[in-house]
Amino acid sequence: MLGFRSSGWRWHAALVLGSPASTSPSPIHPRVGPIVYLRRRSLNLTGDTGGGKRWCCKEPRETGVHGGEGRRLKSAAVRSPDAIEVEYADLNLKDFYGAAPHLGHVRIRQHVNPLSSSFSTPAEVPEWKSVFRDPTQPLMVDIGSGSGRFLIWLAKNCRERGNYLGLEIRQKLVERSQFWVKELQLENIHFMFANAMVSFETLVSAYPGPLILVSILCPDPYFKKRHHKRRVVQTSLVNSIAKNLSVGGQVFMQSDVFDVALDMRDQFDARSDVFEHVGAIDHSFLCDDQGWVLHNPMGIRTEREIHAELEGARIYRRIYQKHTQYLPCTNHI
Ligand SMILES: C[S@@+](CC[C@H](N)C(=O)[O-])C[C@H]1O[C@@H](n2cnc3c(N)ncnc32)[C@H](O)[C@@H]1O
């Protein structure tokens, strides 16, 4: 199950399986509004009920004006880049711009077409030993990792918990992310220039350790109906996640575009033989009456999430868990 705790504890974003629910009361924070106190959460990789490894987020976060967690900025007039600098201040990434000024402001095209032939070649599987200090550790994959700050923050603050792999289709972003990884001397994170639609299966099936968490956070919306097939969450990706995720592993997805969130929800609901929404199995997750998870469980917001919330948008979240009694059904793959 997933739980948060702050104030005296540091925030945690970790996933626990099968441990008994014990939700603390939700006191009102005297300064900034309600804070949800849930249990620390950890991800049990073995399926035992005693708690396991945790995806933890060390930094304390305050609840902000929009009711979510995170170091919210209270004025809508605050610019996204400033808000991002504040939220990710402890990474000190600005310090590294001097060493590579061209990486400070990466100019990229707004969207690419993942179905074009230039993105159809699967990424080469890396020598895992050369990219992770210990490639047998549990793996979290972030699909569409964007700037990479979100995953770097997790990798830096949760070093002992496993490895982090970011898949991103825009090469310049990957180059900058990898530059930051090197400067921060992190040995548990790697970014790859890859079209997740064609490379996810190849990469994760070749990883030596267990896949325990997949995140798909604010994927590109491709609003036009004729472009929906460019959206990263397609049946083949869902089936590949279903196949490769460890039993008890989880999928965290969110979008500020309701139609995109619905689309992702429908795709994962269609594999109810494999996935169960956490709201149905763990009442310590706070969901609205439609089953959207109300809080980001990771303890840090993604850049798109920060931007969207500054604009007053709502984030729609779902978290799925692979059934503990899942029996592989190969005809889906
Ligand atoms: C809107 S951004 C969100 C980035 C980040 N997850 C966040 O929430 O801030 C979506 C990202 O997904 C990437 N992307 C889109 N399609 C992709 C694909 N097929 N494979 C890998 N990355 C993809 C885009 O290049 C972009 O960086």
The ligand as an SDF file (V2000), in Angstrom:
LIG
                    3D

 27 29  0  0  0  0  0  0  0  0999 V2000
    4.4240   16.4660  -21.3210 C   0  0  0  0  0  0  0  0  0  0  0  0
    6.0030   15.7900  -21.1340 S   0  0  0  0  0  0  0  0  0  0  0  0
    5.9640   15.2540  -19.4210 C   0  0  0  0  0  0  0  0  0  0  0  0
    7.3330   15.0440  -18.8800 C   0  0  0  0  0  0  0  0  0  0  0  0
    7.3530   14.6070  -17.4300 C   0  0  0  0  0  0  0  0  0  0  0  0
    6.8860   13.2460  -17.2970 N   0  0  0  0  0  0  0  0  0  0  0  0
    6.5510   15.5420  -16.5850 C   0  0  0  0  0  0  0  0  0  0  0  0
    5.4970   15.1380  -16.0920 O   0  0  0  0  0  0  0  0  0  0  0  0
    6.9950   16.6880  -16.4110 O   0  0  0  0  0  0  0  0  0  0  0  0
    5.9020   14.2170  -21.9670 C   0  0  0  0  0  0  0  0  0  0  0  0
    7.2570   13.6590  -22.3070 C   0  0  0  0  0  0  0  0  0  0  0  0
    7.1020   12.3860  -22.9110 O   0  0  0  0  0  0  0  0  0  0  0  0
    8.0030   12.2820  -23.9920 C   0  0  0  0  0  0  0  0  0  0  0  0
    7.4780   11.2570  -24.9090 N   0  0  0  0  0  0  0  0  0  0  0  0
    6.4010   11.3830  -25.7270 C   0  0  0  0  0  0  0  0  0  0  0  0
    6.2120   10.2370  -26.4140 N   0  0  0  0  0  0  0  0  0  0  0  0
    7.1970    9.3860  -26.0140 C   0  0  0  0  0  0  0  0  0  0  0  0
    7.5470    8.0570  -26.3610 C   0  0  0  0  0  0  0  0  0  0  0  0
    6.8290    7.3730  -27.2690 N   0  0  0  0  0  0  0  0  0  0  0  0
    8.6100    7.4820  -25.7670 N   0  0  0  0  0  0  0  0  0  0  0  0
    9.3380    8.1740  -24.8470 C   0  0  0  0  0  0  0  0  0  0  0  0
    9.0540    9.4280  -24.4830 N   0  0  0  0  0  0  0  0  0  0  0  0
    7.9940   10.0260  -25.0440 C   0  0  0  0  0  0  0  0  0  0  0  0
    8.0400   13.6830  -24.5570 C   0  0  0  0  0  0  0  0  0  0  0  0
    9.1870   13.9260  -25.3380 O   0  0  0  0  0  0  0  0  0  0  0  0
    8.0030   14.5220  -23.2920 C   0  0  0  0  0  0  0  0  0  0  0  0
    9.2960   14.8030  -22.7990 O   0  0  0  0  0  0  0  0  0  0  0  0
  1  2  1  0
  2  3  1  0
  2 10  1  0
  3  4  1  0
  4  5  1  0
  5  6  1  0
  5  7  1  0
  7  8  2  0
  7  9  1  0
 10 11  1  0
 11 12  1  0
 11 26  1  0
 12 13  1  0
 13 14  1  0
 13 24  1  0
 14 15  1  0
 14 23  1  0
 15 16  2  0
 16 17  1  0
 17 18  1  0
 17 23  2  0
 18 19  1  0
 18 20  2  0
 20 21  1  0
 21 22  2  0
 22 23  1  0
 24 25  1  0
 24 26  1  0
 26 27  1  0
M  CHG  2   2   1   9  -1
M  END
$$$$
